């Protein structure tokens, strides 16, 4: 074959390949990546989403979802984050400060909104040109019915919905599985989920079948001292689901149908629970979380209990009061809340259970940025 014929052959084959690529892109549609460059991921809503094969640019619909990337991208949790909401900074400043100390560039991550769904701008997200947007089905950012997700999907951006707050146990499994696949971190996700399920199974196996009359009653007040009205709590979903899981009886389960709601002071006093659990992360509530020492946690818990509304609860009078880091309610770290509550609600069954040891194992095996601080506390008389 002559050199001229060889040259024409090479040009012909090259043009043929370019033509095939153009056809694939046209058939796939603008922004819809072809099967050669995409994978299908099922999110917590059961939506099958086409996600680019090598996701490099991620927008988080809530800043606190960084807890998932801290497990999946353990050494560089922010390396893919090109935009997020300001909720971590505003609502959990201690965790935000801990991340900034280790990763100063966190301060420069563009904001897509503040701490509400209404504050989120689809235009700002589009300008960041993400490969993937991660939203919660419920929370402070774009949710299941948000028009923001529709706008992004029409622009060809993959949107995955996750859930750590409405159905926390199943949501943790489904969310970590979906994100692990989307980010090419299946091994990291499955390793964590095996660990998670082993610890859940230990608790449920130890408890066995429990009749309602064997379940101590529990009042869990969310953001006590911070929330505008006393009695902000959890119902049949959310942390209420965890109370049931560990053998407690949530006093609000019959009156708060969803994950979050409120009960009156009078209702709580009449229910007179065996155990009173308060969540918080900053003043004027109980201060718990990253960088917090035990003395601060104890002092702020004691201060919250000076509020008159619930001073007459039997649990308060008898010293059966505990504090829990508020952000367990929206995080894969909720296994620590599960273990802490199991010990508080059934101490006789869980004498050997050690949530602090579990935290240490999570730090050693799954996190490059450890959970360092006081994440739960009990009243000391």
C-alpha positions as CSV (number, residue, x, y, z in Angstrom):
1,X,0.0,0.0,0.0
2,X,1.4,3.4,-1.0
3,X,2.0,6.1,1.6
4,X,-0.8,8.2,0.1
5,X,-3.2,5.3,0.4
6,X,-2.2,4.7,4.0
7,X,-2.7,8.4,4.8
8,X,-6.2,8.4,3.2
9,X,-7.0,5.2,5.2
10,X,-6.0,6.8,8.5
11,X,-7.9,9.9,7.8
12,X,-11.0,7.9,6.9
13,X,-10.9,5.8,10.1
14,X,-10.3,8.9,12.2
15,X,-13.3,10.7,10.6
16,X,-15.4,7.5,11.1
17,X,-14.6,7.5,14.8
18,X,-15.4,11.2,15.2
19,X,-18.6,10.6,13.4
20,X,-19.6,7.7,15.7
21,X,-18.8,9.9,18.7
22,X,-21.0,12.7,17.4
23,X,-23.8,10.3,16.8
24,X,-23.6,8.9,20.3
25,X,-23.7,12.4,21.7
26,X,-26.7,13.4,19.5
27,X,-28.7,10.3,20.4
28,X,-27.9,10.8,24.1
29,X,-29.0,14.4,23.9
30,X,-27.2,17.4,25.2
31,X,-26.0,16.9,28.7
32,X,-27.3,13.3,28.8
33,X,-24.1,11.3,28.9
34,X,-24.0,8.1,26.9
35,X,-23.8,4.6,28.5
36,X,-20.1,4.6,27.6
37,X,-19.4,7.5,29.9
38,X,-22.2,7.1,32.5
39,X,-23.5,4.7,35.1
40,X,-26.9,4.2,36.5
41,X,-27.4,4.9,40.2
42,X,-30.6,4.4,42.2
43,X,-31.2,7.1,44.8
44,X,-33.3,6.9,48.0
45,X,-36.4,7.9,46.0
46,X,-36.0,4.9,43.7
47,X,-35.0,7.2,40.8
48,X,-32.5,5.7,38.4
49,X,-30.1,8.5,37.6
50,X,-27.4,8.6,35.0
51,X,-24.2,9.8,36.7
52,X,-20.9,10.6,34.9
53,X,-18.3,7.9,35.2
54,X,-15.7,10.1,36.9
55,X,-17.4,12.7,39.0
56,X,-15.1,15.6,39.8
57,X,-17.4,18.5,40.6
58,X,-20.1,18.0,43.3
59,X,-22.6,20.5,44.8
60,X,-24.0,19.6,48.2
61,X,-27.6,20.7,48.8
62,X,-26.7,20.9,52.6
63,X,-23.2,21.6,53.9
64,X,-23.7,19.0,56.6
65,X,-23.7,16.3,54.0
66,X,-20.0,16.6,54.0
67,X,-20.1,13.8,56.7
68,X,-20.7,11.4,53.8
69,X,-17.7,12.6,51.8
70,X,-15.6,12.4,55.0
71,X,-16.1,8.6,54.8
72,X,-16.0,8.2,51.0
73,X,-13.2,10.6,50.3
74,X,-11.6,10.3,53.7
75,X,-8.2,12.0,53.1
76,X,-9.6,14.8,51.0
77,X,-13.3,15.2,51.7
78,X,-13.6,18.6,50.0
79,X,-11.6,17.7,46.8
80,X,-14.8,17.4,44.7
81,X,-17.0,20.0,46.4
82,X,-17.4,23.0,44.2
83,X,-20.4,24.5,46.0
84,X,-22.5,24.0,49.1
85,X,-25.0,25.7,51.4
86,X,-23.9,27.7,54.4
87,X,-25.8,25.6,56.9
88,X,-22.8,23.9,58.4
89,X,-21.2,27.2,59.2
90,X,-24.5,28.7,60.6
91,X,-26.0,25.6,62.3
92,X,-23.0,23.6,63.5
93,X,-20.1,26.2,63.8
94,X,-17.9,23.8,65.8
95,X,-17.7,21.2,63.1
96,X,-17.2,23.9,60.5
97,X,-14.3,25.4,62.5
98,X,-12.7,21.9,62.8
99,X,-12.8,21.5,59.1
100,X,-11.4,25.0,58.4
101,X,-8.6,24.4,60.8
102,X,-7.5,21.3,58.8
103,X,-8.6,22.5,55.3
104,X,-8.4,26.3,55.2
105,X,-9.7,26.3,51.6
106,X,-13.1,25.4,53.0
107,X,-13.7,29.1,53.6
108,X,-13.5,29.7,49.9
109,X,-16.0,27.1,48.7
110,X,-18.8,29.0,46.8
111,X,-22.2,29.2,48.5
112,X,-25.3,28.2,46.7
113,X,-27.5,29.4,49.6
114,X,-27.7,30.0,53.3
115,X,-29.7,27.6,55.5
116,X,-33.1,27.3,53.8
117,X,-34.4,25.8,50.6
118,X,-35.7,29.2,49.5
119,X,-32.2,30.7,49.7
120,X,-30.8,28.3,47.1
121,X,-30.1,29.6,43.6
122,X,-30.3,27.3,40.7
123,X,-28.4,29.8,38.6
124,X,-25.5,29.8,41.1
125,X,-25.4,26.0,40.9
126,X,-25.4,26.0,37.1
127,X,-22.6,28.5,37.1
128,X,-20.4,26.1,39.0
129,X,-20.8,23.4,36.3
130,X,-21.1,20.4,38.6
131,X,-21.1,16.8,37.5
132,X,-23.4,15.9,40.4
133,X,-25.8,17.6,42.8
134,X,-26.6,15.8,46.1
135,X,-29.8,16.8,47.8
136,X,-31.7,15.6,50.9
137,X,-35.3,14.5,50.6
138,X,-36.0,16.8,53.6
139,X,-34.0,19.5,55.3
140,X,-32.5,22.9,54.9
141,X,-31.7,22.7,51.2
142,X,-33.5,21.7,48.0
143,X,-35.7,18.7,48.8
144,X,-37.8,16.1,47.0
145,X,-40.3,18.6,45.5
146,X,-37.9,21.4,44.9
147,X,-38.0,23.1,41.4
148,X,-34.2,23.5,41.7
149,X,-33.7,19.8,41.0
150,X,-35.9,20.0,38.0
151,X,-34.0,22.9,36.6
152,X,-30.7,21.1,37.1
153,X,-31.9,17.9,35.5
154,X,-33.2,19.7,32.4
155,X,-29.7,21.2,32.1
156,X,-28.2,17.7,32.1
157,X,-26.8,17.7,35.6
158,X,-27.2,14.5,37.6
159,X,-29.2,14.9,40.8
160,X,-29.1,12.3,43.6
161,X,-31.4,12.4,46.6
162,X,-30.2,11.0,49.9
163,X,-31.8,10.6,53.3
164,X,-30.2,10.4,56.8
165,X,-33.1,12.1,58.7
166,X,-36.5,10.8,57.7
167,X,-35.7,7.1,57.7
168,X,-32.3,7.2,59.2
169,X,-31.3,3.5,59.2
170,X,-32.6,2.5,55.8
171,X,-31.7,5.9,54.5
172,X,-28.1,5.5,55.6
173,X,-27.8,2.2,53.8
174,X,-29.4,3.5,50.6
175,X,-27.7,6.9,50.6
176,X,-24.2,5.5,51.2
177,X,-24.7,2.8,48.6
178,X,-25.8,5.4,46.0
179,X,-23.1,7.9,46.7
180,X,-20.4,5.1,46.8
181,X,-21.4,4.1,43.3
182,X,-21.8,7.6,42.0
183,X,-18.3,8.6,43.3
184,X,-16.5,5.4,42.5
185,X,-16.2,4.7,46.2
186,X,-18.2,1.4,46.4
187,X,-15.6,-0.3,48.6
188,X,-15.5,2.5,51.1
189,X,-19.3,2.7,51.3
190,X,-19.7,-1.0,51.7
191,X,-17.0,-1.3,54.4
192,X,-18.7,1.4,56.4
193,X,-22.1,-0.2,55.9
194,X,-20.9,-3.6,57.1
195,X,-19.6,-2.0,60.2
196,X,-22.8,0.0,60.7
197,X,-25.1,-3.1,60.3
198,X,-23.0,-5.2,62.6
199,X,-23.5,-2.6,65.4
200,X,-27.2,-2.3,64.7
201,X,-27.6,-6.0,64.7
202,X,-25.8,-6.3,68.0
203,X,-28.4,-4.0,69.6
204,X,-31.5,-5.5,68.1
205,X,-30.3,-9.1,68.8
206,X,-29.5,-8.1,72.4
207,X,-33.0,-6.5,72.9
208,X,-34.9,-9.3,71.2
209,X,-38.7,-8.8,71.1
210,X,-39.9,-6.1,73.6
211,X,-43.5,-5.6,74.7
212,X,-44.6,-2.0,74.9
213,X,-44.8,-2.2,78.7
214,X,-41.1,-3.1,78.8
215,X,-40.1,0.0,76.8
216,X,-39.1,3.0,79.0
217,X,-40.8,6.2,77.9
218,X,-38.5,8.8,76.3
219,X,-38.9,12.5,75.5
220,X,-36.3,13.7,73.1
221,X,-36.3,17.5,72.8
222,X,-34.5,18.8,69.7
223,X,-32.4,22.0,70.1
224,X,-33.6,22.6,73.6
225,X,-33.0,26.3,74.6
226,X,-32.3,27.2,71.0
227,X,-35.6,26.4,69.3
228,X,-38.1,29.3,69.7
229,X,-40.7,27.2,71.5
230,X,-40.0,24.4,74.0
231,X,-41.2,20.9,72.9
232,X,-39.6,20.7,69.5
233,X,-39.3,16.9,69.0
234,X,-39.3,13.9,66.8
235,X,-42.3,11.6,65.9
236,X,-42.5,8.3,64.1
237,X,-39.6,9.0,61.8
238,X,-36.2,10.5,62.3
239,X,-34.7,10.2,65.7
240,X,-38.0,8.7,66.9
241,X,-37.3,5.7,64.7
242,X,-34.0,5.3,66.6
243,X,-35.7,5.5,70.0
244,X,-38.0,2.6,68.9
245,X,-35.0,0.7,67.5
246,X,-33.2,0.7,70.8
247,X,-36.2,-0.3,72.9
248,X,-37.7,3.0,74.0
249,X,-41.2,4.4,73.7
250,X,-41.2,7.8,72.2
251,X,-43.9,9.9,73.9
252,X,-44.4,12.0,70.8
253,X,-44.9,9.0,68.4
254,X,-48.7,9.2,68.6
255,X,-49.0,12.9,68.1
256,X,-46.1,13.9,65.7
257,X,-46.7,11.9,62.5
258,X,-43.4,12.8,60.8
259,X,-39.7,13.1,61.6
260,X,-40.0,16.5,63.2
261,X,-42.8,18.4,65.0
262,X,-43.7,19.9,68.4
263,X,-45.6,18.9,71.5
264,X,-46.9,21.2,74.1
265,X,-45.3,21.6,77.5
266,X,-48.5,20.3,79.1
267,X,-48.4,17.2,77.0
268,X,-44.8,16.4,77.9
269,X,-45.5,17.0,81.6
270,X,-48.5,14.7,81.5
271,X,-46.6,12.0,79.8
272,X,-43.9,12.3,82.4
273,X,-41.2,10.3,80.6
274,X,-38.7,8.0,82.2
275,X,-35.9,9.5,80.2
276,X,-35.3,13.0,78.9
277,X,-32.8,13.5,76.1
278,X,-31.8,16.9,74.8
279,X,-30.0,17.6,71.5
280,X,-27.8,20.6,70.8
281,X,-24.6,21.8,69.3
282,X,-24.2,25.5,70.3
283,X,-25.3,28.1,72.9
284,X,-27.8,28.9,74.3
285,X,-28.5,25.2,74.2
286,X,-26.3,22.3,75.2
287,X,-22.9,22.5,73.5
288,X,-21.7,19.3,72.0
289,X,-19.7,18.3,69.0
290,X,-16.3,19.0,67.5
291,X,-13.8,20.6,69.8
292,X,-16.1,20.6,72.8
293,X,-14.8,19.3,76.2
294,X,-16.7,17.5,78.8
295,X,-16.8,20.4,81.3
296,X,-18.5,22.6,78.6
297,X,-20.9,19.9,77.8
298,X,-21.8,19.4,81.4
299,X,-22.1,23.1,82.2
300,X,-24.3,23.9,79.2
301,X,-26.6,20.9,79.9
302,X,-27.0,22.1,83.5
303,X,-27.9,25.5,82.2
304,X,-30.5,24.2,79.8
305,X,-32.1,22.4,82.7
306,X,-32.7,25.7,84.5
307,X,-35.5,26.4,82.1
308,X,-38.8,26.3,84.1
309,X,-40.9,24.5,81.4
310,X,-39.7,20.9,82.1
311,X,-38.2,21.3,85.6
312,X,-41.0,19.1,87.1
313,X,-40.4,16.1,84.8
314,X,-39.7,13.0,86.8
315,X,-36.7,12.4,84.6
316,X,-35.3,15.7,85.6
317,X,-36.0,15.3,89.3
318,X,-34.4,11.8,89.2
319,X,-31.4,12.9,87.1
320,X,-32.2,10.7,84.1
321,X,-31.3,13.4,81.6
322,X,-28.8,13.2,78.7
323,X,-27.5,15.4,76.0
324,X,-26.8,14.3,72.4
325,X,-25.1,16.1,69.5
326,X,-27.9,17.5,67.4
327,X,-26.4,16.7,64.1
328,X,-26.6,13.0,64.6
329,X,-30.1,13.4,63.3
330,X,-28.8,14.0,59.8
331,X,-25.6,12.0,59.4
332,X,-24.3,8.5,58.8
333,X,-22.6,8.9,62.2
334,X,-26.1,8.2,63.7
335,X,-24.8,4.7,64.8
336,X,-23.2,6.6,67.7
337,X,-26.5,8.1,68.7
338,X,-28.1,4.6,68.5
339,X,-25.5,3.1,70.9
340,X,-25.6,6.0,73.3
341,X,-29.4,5.9,73.5
342,X,-29.4,2.1,73.9
343,X,-27.2,2.4,77.0
344,X,-29.4,5.2,78.5
345,X,-32.7,3.4,77.8
346,X,-31.7,-0.1,78.7
347,X,-28.5,0.1,80.8
348,X,-29.0,-3.3,82.3
349,X,-28.9,-4.9,78.8
350,X,-25.9,-3.0,77.5
351,X,-23.4,-3.0,80.3
352,X,-20.6,-3.8,77.8
353,X,-21.7,-1.5,75.0
354,X,-19.2,1.3,74.6
355,X,-20.1,4.1,72.2
356,X,-16.8,5.9,72.9
357,X,-14.9,2.8,71.6
358,X,-17.2,2.7,68.5
359,X,-16.3,6.4,67.9
360,X,-12.6,5.5,68.1
361,X,-13.0,2.7,65.6
362,X,-14.9,5.0,63.2
363,X,-12.0,7.5,63.5
364,X,-9.4,4.9,62.9
365,X,-11.0,2.9,60.1
366,X,-13.2,5.4,58.2
367,X,-12.2,9.0,58.8
368,X,-9.2,11.1,57.9
369,X,-10.6,14.0,59.9
370,X,-11.6,12.4,63.3
371,X,-14.6,13.2,65.3
372,X,-12.8,14.9,68.2
373,X,-14.9,16.4,70.9
374,X,-17.8,15.6,73.3
375,X,-20.7,14.2,71.4
376,X,-22.9,13.0,74.2
377,X,-23.2,13.8,77.9
378,X,-25.2,12.7,80.9
379,X,-26.4,14.8,83.8
380,X,-24.3,14.5,86.9
381,X,-26.0,15.1,90.2
